[in-house]
């Protein structure tokens, strides 16, 4: 797996662009369109982000969705056109979620969820990804797809896990009640103390990571607590974490299935359970592979 990122703030004159030697001796410039022209052998792996920025690793975006047909146009509209693939995990929707997704993006990969819950949906989606980087995005329109470049930059810059944070400097939220905010802060504090983490946000579903991280953690829960489980096991596995400021917007259509009390209790149970398991005790395995949890359509 190779990656190359080189922003250049100077006037973009290809003749003055700095050059570097690739693994096979190819000439690489900091200008995205020039890089693909000069290294045809690698051009299929590059995705242009801007006139002065290019990335090599393919990016898969996983979107768990159940009855989100009205929101998908907003979600898909903000997704960058340079991403490698979109994996939509359909939680047995009774509306036009799948049809709308295919109309918006004909190449979307639809995975039919067999089980129930957000955790189960994400596990199914992760197993279907073919990109080197996986980005988790909610289907309610609360996440801005244009932020994906910040997550990818953090990963290419050396992080294993890019953790979205609504409370890091530059982040924010339009969709959190005082009770949920207080609960999130308390649970985040417990995780930081118990596991030596430095998170500023715990229960947020906009995250990204290198796919190889799935070989080092085990994901085995079905509900909303999957986000907390990922955060904890990433730290326990000794992987490098970088928080990325993110702004959470209000759900556009529909009603959230979140329950502050019910889901807060489930998150607390996960924390206590993980604290009882020593680091390195769980045998690493590739999450969701050969589990029969999802079927591509």
Buried (B, 14 or more C-beta within 10 A) or exposed (E): EEBBBBEBEEEBEEEEBEEEEBEEEBEBBBBBBBBBEBBEEBEEBBBBBEEBBBBBBBBBBBBBBBBBBBBBBBBBEBBBEBBBBBBBBBBEBEBBBBEBBBEBBEEBBBBBBBBEBBBBBBBBBBBBBEBBBBBBBBBBBBBBBEBBBBBBBBBBEEBBBBBBBBBBEEBEBEBBEEEBBEBBBEBBEBBBEBBEBEBBBBBBBBBBBBBEBBEBBBBBBBBBBBBBBBBBBBBBBEBBBBBBBBBBBEBBEBEEEBEBEEBBEBBBEBBEEBBEEEEEEBEEBBBBEEBEBBEEE
